[in-house]
Amino acid sequence: MGLFIGVGTGCSGGEGASREPGVEAASSPLQTGPDLVIRELRVPASVRRGQDFNATVTVCNQGSVPVSGVRTRLFMSVDDVLTPSGPQAPPPDQLPVGDFSLSQTLTPGACVSREVSLSSSLPPLAQQDGAYYVGAIVDDPSSIQELREDNNSAVQRIGVGNLPDLVITELRAPVSVMAQQMFEVQARVCNQGTTASASTRVSFLLSVDDVLTPSGPGAPPQDQVVVGSLQLPWLEPGQCLARFSQVGSWLPPSGNGQGRYVLGAIVDDPASVQELREDNNTHASTVIGVGSRADLVVRELSSPASFTPGQSTPVRVTVCNQGTQSSGWARFGLYLSLDDVLTPMTPPGPAPVEQVQVGMGSFPSLAPGQCLTREENVWPTFPPAPTEATALYLGAIVDDASEVLELREDNNAFVKGLVGLGHRPDLVVTDVQVPPSLSQSQSFQATVTVCNQGTQSSNPVRAQLYLSTTPTLSPMPSGPAPLPPNQSPVGEVQVSSLVPGQCATRSLTGWPMVPPGATGPGPFYVGAAVDDVNQVLELREDNNTFVKGLVGVGNGPDLVITAMTAPPSLASGQPFQATVTVCNQGTQPSNPARAQVYLSMDTTLTRMTPWPGPSMPLDQTPQGEISVPSLSPGACLVREGAMPGAVIPPDGTGDGAYYLGAIVDDPASVQELREDNNAFILGRVGVGLMPDLVVTALGSPESLPTSGPTTVTVTMCNQGTRPSNSTQAQLFVSSDAVLSPMSSSPGPAPMDQVPVGSVSVPSLGAGQCTTRSIQVWASIPPDSQGDGVFFLGAIVDEPASVQELREDNNSFVKRVGVGQRPDLVITAMTAPRSVGVSLPLALSVNVCNRGTLSSPPSTARVYLSTDAVLTTTLPSAPPALDQVMLGSVDVPALAIGQCLSRSLTPNAWLPPEAQGDGAYYLGAIVDETNSVQELREDNNVFIHGLLGVGSRSDLVVTAMTAPASAQNGQSLSVTVTVCNHGTMPSPTSSVRLLLSVDDQLSASPLPSEEQQPLGNVDVPALAVNQCLQRSATVSATVPPGLQGWVFHLGAIVDAASQVQELREDNNTFVHGLIGIGARPDLVVSSLTGPVSAISGSRISATVRVCNQGTTASASSTVTFVVSLDTSLAPEAPVLPGGAPPLDQVPMGGANIPSLAPGACITQSVPNLQVSLPPDAQGAPGARFLGAYVDSFLAQQELREDNNTRTTPLTVTN
């Protein structure tokens, strides 16, 4: 594992080229010429003497004219002063170790990165292993006349030799602590040297500044004090170690009491390890507040992207007290500034002219750790200083009058970033979609999403798609100037006029072109620029580019893990099952590979080969591997593996939460288009022998009144490995989605949430769940400003009385309306499947009032759109061109909970931007003009779905019939129903039948790891709205390389896309699951019983069990239960320490004899005991009678998901 260090102030650190705002021409109006600089130099942290190594050099032209034929020479030097090559003898303190030349032209502002192999030979003056400098000089020897000749070099420190080199890469600590108290810190130490380091120590210090002095002879410095230490084991080269330690908040002798200090650390203190470098052992960048005071900071500032001058606009400010004492009342100011440095606007002295206050507000006293969000209106205007800028910095300062005595006074300002101010559009690219890999010999389809976040409509403009060697894009040069060498245009698309707030997604066809400055095949960055030739005058011109990320370019495979499953908790040392979904998103087939499963302390996985090895990371452990066969391009496969036992990483601290992930192609054996995307993190899992309580569901109305109680249900589960003790769950109404436990918050309760009730949680076995009901009386949190949208949430184990594997997953929230207002929503629309252009379209719109008060009369408007996003039409703005209003319906006043359907028959006109006949989105907006004050304004839009508009056919498969199972290779009789839902007759076509491992069907006619074509069915020409059944007998063959047992049977009509249709997205139909192989498959085909029964009584039920498998079944049992729902659980506990489910209770059972394939048996079972499940809490009501065949999972079946059936049963007392 190599550690790299780099220096640079402009272009990014990746290979390739970039042009950035910091790379500007250095010329004046009277001077022209090139100006070459080394913008970045990256080298390994250390190398062995005589070993070759790679360095990355970024050369930029910050002059005013292009330049070509640039040569760069690299040196090893004993100091940081480089001497250019010349006629004199080379200086003995440096030695040339490599060079390279650029073949392409560097345009003004452009950069090019090159990776070059260098020798680690030492200069003549060098005597021993130690610290040296790698340096680079561009234009060496000098051959190009430049504007400046004094800025051609850059140097970087490197260790050379056979010694360790210890550094502290990270130091974590609380932001504030009380004085004279112990607190926990975490230090991450790495050995970036070339040999192993001996055991040594890390010293932690509290200092008045960021200059730390190591231990040594003489009196200790007065500006720092040692507050703790940590013993380190030996570390192999490249190995890192994270360790926790308890330290004390003792103040330095020269400290000025409570306030701001620097927490630092020194590794190898006192010096006991001989290292390549002794100048990099300190870490002093962690600022900490020490004492008994508050510390107010602005945590977040949200606002629109653009403002209209003088127009009141709401913004949201979040302020937190990260100190150790309550803050008291405080004010904050909101500012617009010409730069990103805010100055408090308080006397003495004149107010700064480069900023202007545009709003203000106040916060009540905040307890330590408490945050509060306020919404305030700002009145945007320009600062007093003369300016033509239309992009200014929006920021906030809390306690800008310094009225609160704080631990730190240097962290009260927060700058959100640039916002637009004025009367112009502002175009941005918000998304780019391309295939994950591109072949240089084939075109590809892409989409670009452009939004106007300005204050006025934009003119039509171009969006350009690029491939780039760097994560930054440069505007296209005008005229005959050469393109920037770091990027190449690969496609473009026109974007029509956009109203403020409107977004448009446009499709284009691109052709991959490798950037001229690239030194080989990809991957490359893919991105887009809108208005790259500056045809539109915008509020901001700095935000027209967007880089999506890396894409593979060339001919090769690219293996990625797209999904992973595993139990939520793992018992230490116990085996477990894990699955990975591996896809080849490259352009060529992959060789067989392996996926390695890991437990890690963080989200970064490192390949660990060989295992075990001297350089293995201590923060992760391999759990097992899963073999992956060869995959064709675009193919995905789910693979399951048995992990021998959950093993905690060496750095782990025992039972608790760890990250579970996997790396495909580990060890690396497949040469891929990309090697950076092989790792996948599933998320946190609990590891150990403890419970883990979670809330899995909240049941409630969509709106909660504040005038009366509401019934809420809470479902909680123990997903740990051991039973839990009884505890409580607390319910809250919160203004945000983050709930704070009341029991762990010292001082005043959080003001952004209010408790509304609690429920008791019984002891739960591992894997057991319970559902509890409660009457809550909703109220508004103290910091909220009236009725509206809130979060209903629950925290299980709110008193924190249960020690769990994970303590970060106890909360659950859902969005609700709270208060006394109506809430209008569209719940459904009806429409024909297709319609001709301009012809009448019979529609209906169903509007409901989900609020807590009756609604006044309103209006619903119906739209046809080119995409699934409807733009609200503003009175002051022209309508969006990607949609057209077809008509509207009046909605009368609606009572609470009332729904009403309204019909209309408008003509089907296409949007202005429509591209002719095809599929368009039909949708509606209720109360678009916001004339009704509602609890929620975010749920007024409804998208019905795609509607075919024009004069074409539209073929769909509407039904399939097939046997429930078949032997592999056995004949299978399949019937499909095909309909023409279009507006014109269809020509002859065909249906392709498929067997697939999932419900995602591919139109490919070739077998793959995921699906197997079974055959085709011819379909004759169909009239409009005509349907026809066609049958075929095919061989039930599973996909290559697979065996049973459950697959998806499906069909695709017109799979070869030979028929031009109104819709091409609805040709696929998935019949459902079918068992393939030699096993039985038991199902409960019918269940009858009384519709009601008295608790404690006995009833009779009749059940019919069939074997729809391919072999005879063994004798089995059918179990009857009373259940709270239609989901029945098996009898056997899933986990050790598990317990039976609480939402069902057994009533009795019956024996089922062996059944031949296709055989059925009907049995009447008397004397079934009726009782209530534990979760019913003794309350009678509507329940379910259930039957579960083979409930003990004693038989291996083709399918295990179809063994149950339920029927309603009302249980009375």
PEKA-V347838 format. One line per field, one symbol per residue. ss: DSSP state (~ for helix, > for strand, _ for the rest). psi: psi as a letter, one per 20 degrees, with the letter a starting at -180 (. if undefined). burial: b if it has 16 or more other C-alpha atoms within 10 Angstrom, else e. A space follows every 50 residues. Layout:
# PEKA-V347838
ss = ???
psi = ???
burial = ???
This chain:
# PEKA-V347838
ss = ___>>>>>_________________________>_>>>>>>>>>_>>___ __>>>>>>>>>_____>___>>>>>>>________________>>>>>>> >____>____>>>>>>>>___________>>>>>>>>>_______>____ __>>>>>>>>___>_>>>>>>>___>>____>>>>>>>>>>_____>__> >>>>>>>________________>>>>>>>>>__>____>>>>>>>>>__ ________>>>>>>>>>_______>______>>>>>>>>>___>_>>>>> >>___>>____>>>>>>>>>>________>>>>>>>>_____________ ____>>>>>>>>>_______>>>>>>>>>___________>>>>>>>>__ _____>______>>>>>>>>>___>_>>>>>>>___>>____>>>>>>>> >>________>>>>>>>>__________________>>>>>>>>>_____ __>>>>>>>>>____________>>>>>>>_______>______>>>>>> >>>___>_>>>>>>>>__>>_>___>>>>>>>>>________>>>>>>>> ___________________>>>>>>>>>_______>>>>>>>>__>____ _____>>>>>>>>>_______>______>>>>>>>>>___>_>>>>>>>_ __>>_____>>>>>>>>>________>>>>>>>>________________ __>>>>>>>>>____>__>>>>>>>>___________>>>>>>>>>____ ___>______>>>>>>>>___>_>>>>>>>___>>____>>>>>>>>>>_ ____>__>>>>>>>>_________________>>>>>>>>>__>____>> >>>>>>>__________>>>>>>>>>_______>______>>>>>>>>>_ __>_>>>>>>>___>>____>>>>>>>>>>_____>__>>>>>>>>____ __________>>>>>>>>>__>____>>>>>>>>>__________>>>>> >>>_______>______>>>>>>>>>___>_>>>>>>>>__>>>___>>> >>>>>>>________>>>>>>>>______________>_____>>>>>>> >>_______>>>>>>>>>>____~~~____>>>>>>>>>_______>___ ___>>>>>>>>>_
psi = oppqqrqqjeqrirqbqqprhinqpjqriipqrropqohqoprqhqqqpi pqrqqppopqokbiqrqrkpppqqqpqiajoqpqqahrqqqijqppjrrq qphrporpiqqppppqpqqkqqrhiphrqbpappqppqlpqpiporhpjj kiqqqpqqppamrropqoiqoqrqhqqqqkqqrprppopqojairqqrpa qpppqpqiakoqprqaqrpqqijqppirrppqrqprpiqqppqqqprqmp qqhjqlaqbprpprqpqloroipprhpjjkiqomjopqppamrrnpqohq oqrrhqqppipppqqppppqojairqhrqqrqqpqpqirkopppkqrrrq qpijqppirraqqrpprpiqqqpqpqpqnprqrhppqjqjorpprqpqli jliporhpjjkiqpogaqqqoamrropqpiqpprqhqppijqrqprqppp qokbirqqrqrqpppqpqirkqqqqpqqbjqqqpiirppjqrqpprpprp iqqppqqrpqopppqhjqjararrppaqpqlijlhporhpjikiqpogaq pppborropqpiqqqrqiqpppiqqrqqqqopqnkaiqqqrqaqpppqpq iajoqppnprpqrikpqijqqqirqpqprpprpiqqpppqqophpopqqh iqkaqbprppaqpqloqoiporhpjjkiqpogaqqppamrropqpiqppr rippqjjrqpppqppqqojaiqqqrqbqppqqpqirjoppphhjoqbqqq ijqpqjrqqqorpprpiqqqpqqqoqoqrpqhjqlaqbpapprqoqlhjl ipprhpjjkiqpqqprqpamrropqpiqqqqrhrqqpjqqooqqpopqoj aiqqqrqaqpppqpqiajopppoqhjqqqqijqpphaqqporpprpiqqp ppqqmrqnqqqhjqkaqbpqpprqpqlhjliporhpjjkippohaqpppa mrropqpiqqqqrhrqqpiqqppppqppqojaiqqqrqarpppqpqiajo qqjpiqqrihqophrqpqprqprpjqqppqqqprpnprqpjqariprppr qpqlhjliporhpjikiqpohaqppoanrrnpqohqpqaqiqqppirqrq qpqppqokairqqrqaqppqqpqiajoqqrhpphqpjrqqqijqpqhaaq qprpprpiqqpppporlppprpqhiikipraoappqpoplijlhqorgpj jkjrqqqqoppr.
burial = eeeeebbbebbbbbbbbbbbeebbbbbeeeeebbbbbbbbbbbbbbbbbe eeeebbbbbbbbbbbbbeebbbbbbbbbbbebbbbeeeeeeebbbbbbbb ebebbbbbbbbbbbbeebbbbbbeebeebbbbbbbbbbbbebebebbeee ebbbbbbbbbbbbbbbbbebbebeebbbbeebeebebebbbbbbbbbbeb bbbbbbbbbbebbbbeeeeeeebbbbbbbbebeebbbbbbbbbbeebbbb bbeebeebbbbbbbbbbbbebebebbbbeebbbbebbbbbbbbbbbbbbb bebebbbbeeeebebebbbbbbbbbbbeebbbbbbbbbebebebbeeeee eeebbbbbbbeebebbbbbbbbbbbbbbbbbbbeeeeeebbbbbbbbbbb eeebebbbbeebbbbebbbbbbbbbbbbbbbbebebbbbbeeebebbbbb bbbbbbbbeebbbbbbbbbbbbbbbbeeeeeebbbbbbbbbbbebbbbbb bbbbbbebebbbbbbbbbeeebbbbbbbbbbbeeebebbbbeebbbbbeb bbbbbbbbbbbbbbebebbbbbeeebebbbbbbbbbbbbbbebbbbbbbb bebebbbbeeeeeebbbbbbbbbbbbebbebbbbbbbbbbbebebbbbbe bbeebbbbbbbbbbbbbeebebbbbeebbbbbebbbbbbbbbbbbbbbee ebbbbbeeebebebbbbbbbbbbbeebbbbbbbbbbbebbbbeeeeeebb bbbbbbbbbebeebbbbbbbbbbbebbbbbbebbeebbbbbbbbbbbbeb ebebbbbeebbbbbbbbbbbbbbbbbbbbebeebbbbeeebebbbbbbbb bbbbbeebbbbbbbbbbbbbbebeeeeebbbbbbbbbbbebeebbbeebe bbebebbbbbbebbeebbbbbbbbbbbbeeebebbbbeebbbbbebbbbb bbbbbbbbbbebebbbbbeeebebbbbbbbbbbbbbeebbbbbbbbbbbe bbbeeebbbbbbbbebbebeebbbbebeeebeebbbbbbeeeebbbbbbb bbbbbeeebebbbbeebbbbbbbbbbbbbbbbbbbbbbbeebbebeeebe bebbbbbbbbbbbeebbbbbbbbbbbebbbbebebebbbbbbbbbbbbbb ebeebbbbebeeeebeebbbbbbbbbeeeeeebbbbbbbbbbeebebbbb eebbbbbbbbbbe
